[in-house]
Each structure stands twice: as structure tokens, then as C-alpha cells.
Amino acid sequence: MIGRGLQGTAALWPDVERAYAWVHAAAHLLGNASDEGAASVRRRFDGLVAAMLRYRDGAGRLSPAMEHFVKVFRSYRPGLFHCYGVPGLPRTNNDLEQLFGSQRYHERRTTGRKAASPAAVLRGEVRLIAATTTRLRIPTVRELGRVSRQRWAELRQRLEHRRRARTLRTRFRRDPDAYLAALEHQACQSTLPA
């Protein structure tokens, strides 16, 4: 039975071998066993993709699959090679998802909530980065001291703006009539000094 299956698909195997060789080479380059820099990995991968396009007809019936691979690569290319230039940055979406999942798990454990905290939406850009960074490596006092006070103040202001907007939305949802009456009262007040 296996022999008949192999015999019936024998004409497809050369195409599969060629396509597999390219995909295997792509995985090997992205694995970066020799720990090359981002520019080198990018250059070598671009060369492989160019070869795949140039010789895609050699993949026979899998030629459309190779074209799709190249199309997807081009859409991911802008962010694909950062992990080779930034030490400790996870290389795959699975690694990032594990990192974020771990963050959600720890946050649920500390807050007692079953779902993610609403504060993660408001302050996520700070909380997620701080929690992840400190889990990977504790920053030194010198690193913390180098933070620009102006950028810190701008960040605090942006976070406060989001918090205030959320508070107003919550007040409106809880009691729309009182919220609108307060707005109307505020609009009717004289802005000139008495």
C-alpha cells in the first residue's frame, strides 16, 4: 500500500525536494547558529529569497507556494531581523506570546482577577515593558538615573490623559443624565472673572 502511494506520487517528489530545500535553508538562516549580526542575516536571507524567485519554476507545481512564501516574507521583512540586533529579544511570535502570556498570568495572580486588568490597556506600554524587562534583567541604578525627566514627564502626561478619558467614559456610562447635566452646567458658567 505504501509502495503504491509512493509510486503514485513519484512525479511530485522533485518539486517537494526543491521547495523543501529552500524552506530548510530559510529556517537555517533564521536560526542563525553562527550568531551573525542583523545586517548579515538580512543580506543572506534577501539573497535566498531572490534565488527562490529566480528559480521558482524549478519547484514545478509548488511554484505558487514559493511566490506566496516570498510575498509573506516581504510583508514581515521590516520587523523580521530586529531580534538579531537586540540582545534578548525573542525571535519568534511563539516566544513573544509566551512572554506576554507569562505577563498576563503573573498579573492575574497578583490582582486576583480572572481576566486581564483594565489598567493593562491604560498603562500597558509602561507596565508590560517594565515587568518584562525586570524579569529578564534587573536594571542598575545608573541605567535608571539616565532616564530623561522631560520624556518621563511627557509619558506621565500621556498616561494621565488616557486615565482621565477613561474616567469620563465610565461616569457617562454609569449615569448619562448626571454627566450631561454637569457638562451643561460647566458650559453655561461664565468664563470671565466676576
N, C-alpha and C positions, 0 to 999 in steps of 0.2 A: 504494500500500500504506500509506504513512504517512497519507495523507488518510483512508483507511478507518478506520485506527486512531484518529485524532483524532476522526473523526465518531462512531465507536462509543463513545468515552469522553467525549464532549462534555458529557453530563449530570453528570459527576463534577467537571469543572473548577471550577465556582463554589465547591464545598466545599474543594477543594485550595487555591484562591486565598485564601479566608478563613483557613484554618488556616495556610498559609504566611505570610500577613501577620502573624499573631500570633507564630509562632515566629521570624520575622525580627525583629520588634520586640523579642522577648525577647533574642535574640542581640545586637541593637544596644544594649539597656540594659546587658547584662552586659559588653559590650565597653568601656563607659564611656569613650568617646572624649573627653568633656569633663572627665574626671578628677574626678568628683564624689566626695563622701565616702560612707562605708558607709551611713549613715542615709538619705541621699538616694536612693541606688541601691535600697536595700531598700524604701523607701516607693513609688518609682515602679514597681518590679517587682511589689510587692504589688497596686498598682492595676491593672496589666496582667493579673495572674492573676485578680483579681476580675472584670474585664471579660470574660476568657475564660470564666469560669464563668457569668456572667450571660447572655452571648450564645452559649453553646456550641451551641445549636440551629441557629445560623446556619452552623455547619460541617457540617450535614447528616450524611452517613454517617461523617464524621470526628469527630463529637461524642464517641464513646467514647475516641478518641485524645487529644482535648483534656482529658477528665477524667483520663486516665492521666498526661498531662503535669503537670496540677495536683497529682495525688497524689504523683508523684515529686518535684516541686518542694517540696512540704510536708515530705517526708522529708529532703530535703537542706537545707532552709531554715536550720536552726541554724548550719551551718558555711559557708553559701554566700557570705556577704558579708564574711568576715574579711579577704579579700585586698584589699578597698578601704580598710580601716582600718590595715593593717600594711604599710608600705612594703617592697617587695622580696619579699613573699610570693607564690609562684606562684599564678596564677588558676585553672588547670585541673589535673585529675588527671594529664593528659599531662605538664604542666610538672613536677609533683611527681615523677612516675615517672621523668622524665628526670633530675631532681636525685638521686633515690635510686639510679637505675641508674649514674649517674656515680660516686656514692659507692662502690657495690659494685665498679665497675671499678677505681677507684683503690686500694681495699683489696686486691683480688686481685693487682694489680700489685705492691704493696708487700710483701705477705706471701708471694707465690709460690703461693698456693693457687688451685685451680681453682674451688672453691666459696667461699661466704661464710664468714668466720671465725666459729667458735662464740662468740668474745668479743663479736661484734655483738649476740648475744642477751642476754648478761650486761650489757654496758655500752653497749648501743645508744642508750639515751636520752641518754647523755652524748657518746659518740663521734660519732654521727650529727649531732647539733646542733652540736657544736664544729667538725667537719670542714666542714659546710655553711656555717656562719656565717663561718668564717675564709676560705673560698673566695670568699664574696660580698664580705666586707669585713673587714679585719684590725682587731680591737678595740684600743682605745687602752689605755694603762696606767691611765688614770683609770677607764675602764669596768671593767677587771679588778679594780681596787682597791676598787670599790664593792660587791663580792660579799660577802654576809653570811657570816661564818665559821660561824655556827650552821647555816645552811641547807647550806653546803658540807659540814660535818661530818655532818649528817643524811643527805645524799646519799651520802657515802662509806660510812657505816654500812649503808645500804640496799644499795649495790652489793656490799659485803663479805659481807653476809648471803646474797645470791644466789650469790656465788662459792663460799662455804662449802657451801651446799646442793648446788651442782653437783659440788663435790669429793667430798662424801659419796656422792652418787649414782654417781659414777664408780668410787669404791672398792668400792661394793656390787656393781656390775656386773662388775668385774674379778675379785673373789674374795668371793662372798657368804658363804662359811663363815667366813673370817677376819674379815670385817666384823661379822658377827653374834656371833662369839666375843668380839671386842673390846667390843662393846656389852654383852654379858652380863657380862663381866669388870668393866666400868665400873659396871654396875648393882649388882653384888654387893659392891663395895668399900664399906667403912664411910664414912659421911659425917660421922661425929662425930670430933673430934680425938682422937688416942690419948693 
